[in-house]
Amino acid sequence: MTGADSNGATRPAWIEALATVSRPGRRVARSLLHRIEGLLHPWRRRRAASALRLRLPVERTLILCYGNICRSPYAEYRLRKKLSAKVPGVDLGMDIASAGFFGPDRRSPEAAVQAAGERGIDLAPHRSQLATPALVVGQDLVLVMTRKQARDARKAFPDAFVLHLGDLDPGIPSQRDIPDPYGHSPKFFAEVYARIDLTLDTLVDLTHPSILTQHPS
């Protein structure tokens, strides 16, 4: 008996058998991990909010993901739109950019453009750029999508204030990281972008806490 891995390559029978036997255990492990993440999330959210408040005002924000073609450009365009909609006609004074760790000058894939377009965001003009020291210097806030990106960003830019965007989720997510939708279904793209929207709502409320008081509608 043989099977195939995610790349379509044939696997030996013993590997297929081992995968079958271990599947229930892996399911239990994932469930346990999700429970732990859920228990830790409220504490992480409070910690992130407290750290962010100490950094106010936030005038320059850089949003990072691996390739800067799916998650971070959507978050960049969405955050800019949320801020402009918060108080129409009022400049809220935040400069927003996005970048990645790999592959500059690339377009967002069609799946990302379509999923973002369905949410009112046009990613067609976007071109990826690398996160360089010159780009990071002077940023008040650097947002990342995963724990690995947080580690990489802190190592590469030790003076930057790096925050995990997933920690700002107002709900109780099953995982801390905001997964990469590249290569996945339109439904998965929609779920990832919906979660980014929720985290950005929290970010706007934290970085501009007195907007509604100062500019009542």
C-alpha positions in Angstrom: 0.0 0.0 0.0 1.3 3.5 -0.8 0.0 7.0 -0.3 0.9 10.5 -1.5 2.2 13.5 0.4 1.0 17.1 -0.1 3.2 17.5 -3.1 1.7 14.4 -4.8 4.9 12.2 -4.3 4.4 8.5 -3.4 5.0 7.6 0.2 6.1 4.1 1.4 3.5 1.9 2.9 5.0 2.1 6.4 4.9 5.9 6.4 1.2 5.8 5.3 0.4 3.3 8.1 2.2 5.4 10.7 0.3 8.5 9.5 -3.0 6.6 9.8 -2.2 5.3 13.3 -0.9 8.7 14.6 -3.8 10.7 13.2 -6.1 10.5 16.3 -3.2 11.5 18.5 -2.4 14.5 16.3 -6.0 15.5 16.5 -6.0 15.4 20.2 -2.7 17.4 20.3 -4.2 20.1 18.0 -7.3 20.3 20.2 -5.2 20.7 23.3 -3.1 23.3 21.7 -6.2 25.3 20.7 -7.5 25.1 24.2 -4.2 26.4 25.6 -4.1 29.2 23.0 -7.7 30.2 24.0 -6.8 30.3 27.7 -3.7 32.4 27.0 -5.3 34.9 24.6 -7.0 37.2 27.1 -3.7 37.7 28.9 -1.9 38.3 25.6 -4.5 40.8 24.5 -4.2 42.8 27.8 -0.4 42.7 27.5 -0.5 43.9 23.9 -3.0 46.7 24.7 -0.9 47.9 27.7 2.3 47.9 25.7 0.6 49.8 22.8 -0.9 52.4 25.1 2.6 53.2 26.4 3.7 53.9 22.8 1.1 56.4 22.0 0.9 58.4 19.8 1.4 55.9 17.0 2.1 57.9 13.8 4.0 55.4 11.7 3.0 51.8 11.3 4.6 49.0 9.3 2.8 45.7 8.8 4.8 42.6 8.0 4.1 39.1 6.7 6.3 36.6 4.9 5.9 37.7 1.3 4.0 40.9 1.5 1.4 39.8 -1.1 -1.6 38.5 0.8 -1.9 39.4 4.5 0.1 42.5 5.2 -1.0 44.4 2.1 -4.6 43.7 2.9 -4.0 44.9 6.5 -2.3 48.0 5.2 -5.1 49.0 2.8 -7.8 48.0 5.3 -6.2 50.0 8.2 -5.9 53.1 6.1 -9.5 52.7 5.1 -10.7 52.2 8.7 -8.9 55.3 9.8 -10.3 57.4 7.1 -13.8 56.2 7.8 -13.5 56.7 11.6 -14.0 60.4 11.3 -14.7 61.5 7.6 -12.6 64.4 6.5 -10.2 64.3 9.5 -6.6 63.3 9.0 -5.8 60.9 11.9 -2.1 61.2 11.3 -0.9 57.7 10.8 1.5 56.7 8.0 0.9 53.1 7.1 3.1 50.7 5.0 3.6 47.0 4.6 6.6 44.8 3.7 7.8 41.2 3.8 10.8 39.0 4.4 11.0 37.6 0.8 10.5 38.5 -2.8 10.2 42.2 -3.6 8.2 43.8 -6.5 5.6 41.0 -6.8 1.8 41.4 -7.3 -0.7 40.0 -5.0 -2.1 36.7 -6.4 -5.5 36.8 -8.1 -7.1 34.9 -5.2 -6.0 37.7 -2.8 -7.1 40.4 -5.1 -10.5 38.8 -5.5 -11.0 38.1 -1.8 -10.0 41.6 -0.9 -12.1 43.1 -3.6 -15.2 41.3 -2.2 -14.4 43.2 1.1 -14.0 46.6 -0.6 -10.2 46.6 -0.8 -8.3 46.9 -4.2 -5.0 45.1 -4.0 -4.4 45.3 -7.8 -1.9 48.3 -7.5 0.1 46.6 -4.7 3.7 45.5 -5.2 5.7 43.8 -2.5 8.7 45.3 -0.8 11.3 44.0 1.6 11.5 44.9 5.3 14.9 46.7 5.4 16.5 48.6 8.2 15.9 51.8 6.3 12.2 51.1 6.1 11.9 50.0 9.8 13.8 52.9 11.3 11.4 55.5 12.6 8.4 53.2 12.7 6.4 53.6 15.9 4.8 50.1 15.5 5.7 47.0 13.6 2.9 44.5 13.3 3.5 40.8 12.4 1.3 37.9 11.6 3.1 35.0 13.3 5.4 34.1 16.3 8.2 33.3 13.9 7.9 36.7 12.2 8.0 38.3 15.6 11.2 36.5 16.4 12.7 37.3 13.0 11.7 41.0 13.2 13.0 41.5 16.7 16.3 39.8 15.7 16.7 41.9 12.6 15.4 45.1 14.0 16.2 45.1 17.8 15.1 48.7 18.3 11.7 48.2 16.8 8.5 47.9 18.8 7.1 44.6 17.4 3.5 43.5 18.1 1.8 40.2 17.1 -1.4 41.3 15.3 -3.2 38.1 16.4 -2.9 39.3 20.0 -5.4 42.1 19.2 -8.2 39.7 18.3 -11.2 40.7 20.3 -12.5 37.1 20.4 -11.0 33.8 21.5 -9.1 32.5 18.4 -8.1 28.8 18.1 -4.6 29.9 17.2 -2.5 32.9 17.9 -1.0 33.2 14.5 -2.8 34.7 11.5 -2.2 31.9 8.9 -1.0 32.5 5.4 -3.9 32.0 2.9 -1.6 31.8 -0.1 -2.5 28.7 -2.2 -5.7 28.1 -0.2 -9.4 28.3 -1.1 -11.4 31.6 -1.4 -13.2 30.6 1.8 -9.9 30.4 3.7 -8.9 33.8 2.3 -12.2 35.3 3.5 -11.7 33.8 7.0 -8.2 35.2 7.2 -9.2 38.7 6.0 -12.2 38.7 8.4 -9.9 38.0 11.3 -7.5 40.8 10.2 -10.5 43.1 10.1 -11.3 42.3 13.8 -7.8 42.8 15.0 -7.5 46.2 13.2 -10.7 47.3 14.8 -9.0 46.8 18.2 -5.9 48.5 16.9 -7.8 51.6 15.8 -9.6 51.8 19.1 -6.3 51.6 21.1 -4.4 54.0 19.0 -7.2 56.6 18.7 -9.1 56.2 22.0 -10.6 59.7 22.1 -11.6 60.2 18.5 -15.3 59.9 19.1 -15.1 62.3 22.0 -13.1 64.9 20.1 -15.1 64.6 16.9 -18.7 63.5 17.6 -20.8 62.6 14.6 
